[in-house]
């Protein structure tokens, strides 16, 4: 079914989105050691290629749409409130801000980097 049936647009977005260095991170934690600099460079180059391809994909337009049915005043207040989330680092605050401004945001990173905390703040 995964190969022959058409996928919902959100599923298409999730499988074509840039996943960055996730494979390298997974390899590092499985092996219990560091990934070589060459492997990191190759993963970064692959992620950059995937990002460029994704920018032209129809799913990219879907992800960047403003969420519908949002009260503009409430959204403005929420965006201002992001600055007060001092228990999050700048990258995490950027992720929250991004999630408030678009239809789909993917939070990714290695274990222990605060993905759950960011998701709770988004909710």
Phi, psi and omega in degrees: 000324181297330182268329188259334181264149178290147182265151171299155183300323180293321177297318178300318178299313184295325183274346180254355182291154177296129179250005173058230187259025184302319180296320178294319178298315181299317180298318181299314182286328176294317181281338183077016180219179183282154174270142182296156179298324178297317179295321179295318179296318179296319179294319179295319179295319178296320179295320178296318177297316180297321180296317179297318178295320182294326182302332181264357183280141179304331179295333179297321178296319178299316182295326185274354179297144173292141178299133180284158175071020182267132174287119184303320180294318179295320179297315178300317179296318180295319179296321177293324181294333180304324180298334183273357181279067186289346176282353175257149175278175185299318179299319179292319177296322177298320179295318178297314180300317179298316181296329179286337187261349184221165186293322184223132176226135178252124178260120183222159178161168180291167180303142174082013183259005173095021180299318180294318179299318178296315180299321177297318179295324178296316180294000000 
